Amino acid sequence: MIMTNTFREKLNAGKPTVGTHYLSSDPDLPEIIGDTGLFDYAEYSAEYSVFDFQLLYHMARSGQCSNLPLLIKLDQEGQGFWAQAALGAGFKSILFTDVRTPEDVTICQQIIRPDSPGVDGHMGVKVRRPMFGDSTPDSYLEDLNSIVFMIMIEKGSAVDNLDAVLSAAKEKSVDMIQWGPADYSLTRGKWGKITPEEIRPTEELVISKSLEYGLHPRIEIGKPEQSKRYIDLGVRHFCIGWDRFLYESHLIEIGEGMRKITDAL
């Protein structure tokens, strides 16, 4: 059964988007997030999580229950298999990590786009969820071509060759560019040693260059008030919060509150 990709529809309409991350392997999470009615999609940060093929199916169905498109962030090592598995489950967007060269962009594009004339993808006909129900050959291809295609600029080599990488991204119809400061600092030999102020010029370069190439920069933030600086830079797409940290911060809040009460008894 094919779920309408409302994330794609918002992008095509030129509207800003807001997503949130989740790390938990609990398949109820997408439905809980979707039931709020506040997010355009949820990102399953699978690169940092534990999952299997069946779990992806449960997650996609959970998101479908609340009309929430899902994005999956993958580790580069297994990206080909797991990207196609996620699309077969019903995910609507893929975030590829560790892009270093223009050739990496081409590889990512080939993984998710159909092996059809003029498309040059490597995705074949997979008899999985998008093939069932009221699907037709045309709707199956339309669904594949609607997948939101995202890459991360997070390696020093990608920044050193930023124009070439972004040019390839434009040519291969990448939709969004995600800046990754943690891996960038690691590739520069400064993991844990570089301040936000030191890394800011590189971040702003990636944002401005992405806009120059007609690509949407997406920024990850922890609080709504952090969005203002990025909005002033032209950013219109955000992913805010991680389930693990939201859960922990709320536990601290209610735990400390109750400790004050019970310690006084």
DODO-917225 format. One record per residue (C-alpha): x, y, z; residue number from 1. Coordinates in steps of 0.001 Angstrom, whole numbers, plus 500000, padded with zeros to 6 digits. Example, Ala and Ser with C-alpha at 12.3 -4.5 7.8 and 13.67 -1.06 7.14 Angstrom:
SITE      xx      yy      zz  pos
SITE  512300  495500  507800    1
SITE  513670  498940  507140    2
This chain:
SITE      xx      yy      zz  pos
SITE  500000  500000  500000    1
SITE  501399  503373  499019    2
SITE  501204  506221  501537    3
SITE  501104  509749  500166    4
SITE  504441  511473  500686    5
SITE  503226  514659  502356    6
SITE  506856  515565  503145    7
SITE  507519  515720  499387    8
SITE  504343  517726  498844    9
SITE  505479  520362  501344   10
SITE  508875  520643  499673   11
SITE  507299  520973  496227   12
SITE  505013  523705  497566   13
SITE  508010  525656  498884   14
SITE  506860  525412  502505   15
SITE  509146  525070  505547   16
SITE  509300  521687  507262   17
SITE  509841  520471  510809   18
SITE  510827  516957  511805   19
SITE  511983  515253  514976   20
SITE  514415  512392  515593   21
SITE  513891  509115  517379   22
SITE  516505  506532  518360   23
SITE  514271  504006  520095   24
SITE  513462  500711  518387   25
SITE  509924  500879  519777   26
SITE  507622  500851  516711   27
SITE  504989  502838  518612   28
SITE  507152  505968  518418   29
SITE  506132  507076  514886   30
SITE  502445  506849  515759   31
SITE  502973  508810  518988   32
SITE  504888  511520  517107   33
SITE  502317  511634  514310   34
SITE  499403  511874  516732   35
SITE  500694  515273  517914   36
SITE  499977  516685  514454   37
SITE  502982  518988  514825   38
SITE  505642  517362  512646   39
SITE  505999  516905  508892   40
SITE  508053  513723  509308   41
SITE  510051  511745  511868   42
SITE  513658  510695  511377   43
SITE  514604  507237  512580   44
SITE  518311  507686  513307   45
SITE  519097  504082  512466   46
SITE  522833  504807  512239   47
SITE  522830  504896  516051   48
SITE  520148  502305  516740   49
SITE  519381  498573  516582   50
SITE  516870  497294  514025   51
SITE  515973  494607  511537   52
SITE  513893  494354  508366   53
SITE  510685  493424  510206   54
SITE  511022  496366  512585   55
SITE  511158  498777  509621   56
SITE  507827  497377  508429   57
SITE  506267  497884  511878   58
SITE  507597  501451  512051   59
SITE  506302  502357  508597   60
SITE  502853  500985  509429   61
SITE  502913  502885  512731   62
SITE  503684  506136  510913   63
SITE  500987  505413  508374   64
SITE  498437  505117  511199   65
SITE  498947  508804  511975   66
SITE  499808  510022  508442   67
SITE  503424  510625  509377   68
SITE  506077  510069  506668   69
SITE  509286  508522  507965   70
SITE  512908  509285  507141   71
SITE  515756  506894  507862   72
SITE  519360  507928  508524   73
SITE  521754  505141  507581   74
SITE  525327  504167  508246   75
SITE  527320  504237  505012   76
SITE  528628  500682  505324   77
SITE  525250  499033  504686   78
SITE  523406  501892  503035   79
SITE  522479  500115  499796   80
SITE  520652  497173  501335   81
SITE  519019  499108  504168   82
SITE  517902  502074  502051   83
SITE  516054  499739  499690   84
SITE  514698  497755  502642   85
SITE  513338  500947  504224   86
SITE  511688  502045  500980   87
SITE  510143  498582  500673   88
SITE  508753  498951  504193   89
SITE  507200  502315  503351   90
SITE  509713  504954  504464   91
SITE  509481  508167  502440   92
SITE  512929  509721  502770   93
SITE  516549  508622  503022   94
SITE  519414  510538  504657   95
SITE  522793  509299  503425   96
SITE  525815  509883  505640   97
SITE  529554  510233  505051   98
SITE  529446  511737  501563   99
SITE  532993  512688  500583  100
SITE  533038  512989  496787  101
SITE  530741  513662  493807  102
SITE  530944  509934  493074  103
SITE  529415  509199  496486  104
SITE  526406  511329  495535  105
SITE  525932  509279  492361  106
SITE  526059  506026  494349  107
SITE  523373  507307  496731  108
SITE  521157  508387  493842  109
SITE  521460  505009  492158  110
SITE  520423  503189  495345  111
SITE  517000  504842  495621  112
SITE  515976  505790  492076  113
SITE  514412  503324  489598  114
SITE  516415  501565  486920  115
SITE  514438  503309  484179  116
SITE  515418  505213  480999  117
SITE  516561  508743  481796  118
SITE  516747  508092  485532  119
SITE  519915  505991  485730  120
SITE  519019  504475  489068  121
SITE  519697  500911  490178  122
SITE  516431  500246  492071  123
SITE  514498  497365  490559  124
SITE  510979  496083  491106  125
SITE  510780  494998  494743  126
SITE  507667  493040  495686  127
SITE  507264  494779  499020  128
SITE  504643  497019  500651  129
SITE  504508  499776  497964  130
SITE  503659  497078  495384  131
SITE  500542  495873  497235  132
SITE  496989  497156  497628  133
SITE  495872  499636  494972  134
SITE  499384  500078  493555  135
SITE  499870  500239  489777  136
SITE  503114  500276  487749  137
SITE  502750  504047  487349  138
SITE  502058  504675  491038  139
SITE  505008  502459  492030  140
SITE  507373  504550  489901  141
SITE  505818  507801  491091  142
SITE  506334  506686  494681  143
SITE  510012  505885  494079  144
SITE  510572  509222  492387  145
SITE  508837  511048  495262  146
SITE  511323  509800  497883  147
SITE  512998  512772  499561  148
SITE  516735  512451  498888  149
SITE  519049  513889  501529  150
SITE  522811  513814  502027  151
SITE  525087  514939  504822  152
SITE  528003  517301  504374  153
SITE  530048  516298  507395  154
SITE  533512  515319  506167  155
SITE  536472  517625  505728  156
SITE  537027  516274  502206  157
SITE  533443  517153  501246  158
SITE  533900  520709  502499  159
SITE  537243  520981  500682  160
SITE  535444  520003  497452  161
SITE  532132  521631  498316  162
SITE  531332  523076  494884  163
SITE  531971  519757  493142  164
SITE  529891  517804  495670  165
SITE  526993  520270  495568  166
SITE  527119  520420  491785  167
SITE  526750  516635  491705  168
SITE  523950  516877  494278  169
SITE  522112  519360  492074  170
SITE  522590  517164  488998  171
SITE  521319  514075  490836  172
SITE  518271  515907  492265  173
SITE  519263  515823  495912  174
SITE  516566  517622  497907  175
SITE  518288  518503  501177  176
SITE  521748  519043  502597  177
SITE  522309  518245  506273  178
SITE  525332  519832  507937  179
SITE  527202  517532  510364  180
SITE  529528  519385  512762  181
SITE  530505  516345  514862  182
SITE  531986  514266  512041  183
SITE  533474  517384  510480  184
SITE  535444  518138  513654  185
SITE  536524  514485  513817  186
SITE  537911  514565  510254  187
SITE  539825  517730  511119  188
SITE  541405  516054  514157  189
SITE  539492  518323  516528  190
SITE  536785  516041  517935  191
SITE  535786  517437  521307  192
SITE  538266  520312  520965  193
SITE  536519  522748  518627  194
SITE  534035  525341  519877  195
SITE  530735  526214  518177  196
SITE  532208  529634  517390  197
SITE  535201  528099  515600  198
SITE  533060  525818  513463  199
SITE  530412  528428  512658  200
SITE  532104  529864  509510  201
SITE  532195  526380  507942  202
SITE  528577  525762  508877  203
SITE  527531  529064  507330  204
SITE  529548  528275  504199  205
SITE  527700  524970  503759  206
SITE  524356  526722  504239  207
SITE  525092  529569  501821  208
SITE  526578  527283  499174  209
SITE  523623  524895  499410  210
SITE  521232  527779  498808  211
SITE  523393  528978  495919  212
SITE  522965  525579  494240  213
SITE  519218  525559  494873  214
SITE  519446  522844  497536  215
SITE  517551  523033  500823  216
SITE  519838  523172  503885  217
SITE  518388  521386  506916  218
SITE  519618  522115  510442  219
SITE  519309  520038  513591  220
SITE  518494  521963  516767  221
SITE  517541  521163  520346  222
SITE  515281  524131  521152  223
SITE  512926  526303  519063  224
SITE  514768  529506  519988  225
SITE  517914  528166  518309  226
SITE  516202  528430  514913  227
SITE  516349  532242  514633  228
SITE  519994  532514  513567  229
SITE  519466  529884  510909  230
SITE  516276  531470  509630  231
SITE  518248  534697  509184  232
SITE  520736  532683  507086  233
SITE  517947  531417  504840  234
SITE  517267  528002  506416  235
SITE  513642  526856  506274  236
SITE  513948  523199  507263  237
SITE  514640  521905  510761  238
SITE  514781  518664  512716  239
SITE  514385  519250  516444  240
SITE  514868  517004  519454  241
SITE  515808  513348  520072  242
SITE  513501  511001  521991  243
SITE  516262  509764  524310  244
SITE  517239  513251  525459  245
SITE  513643  514481  525706  246
SITE  512797  511471  527881  247
SITE  515860  511973  530065  248
SITE  515256  515714  530563  249
SITE  511621  515136  531519  250
SITE  512587  512352  533926  251
SITE  515046  514740  535577  252
SITE  512361  517414  535838  253
SITE  509718  515210  537425  254
SITE  512241  513221  539475  255
SITE  513805  516329  541009  256
SITE  510350  517739  541658  257
SITE  509261  514658  543544  258
SITE  512551  514413  545453  259
SITE  512027  517915  546810  260
SITE  508610  516868  548032  261
SITE  509559  513508  549518  262
SITE  512847  514704  551040  263
SITE  510846  517205  553095  264
SITE  508592  514536  554594  265
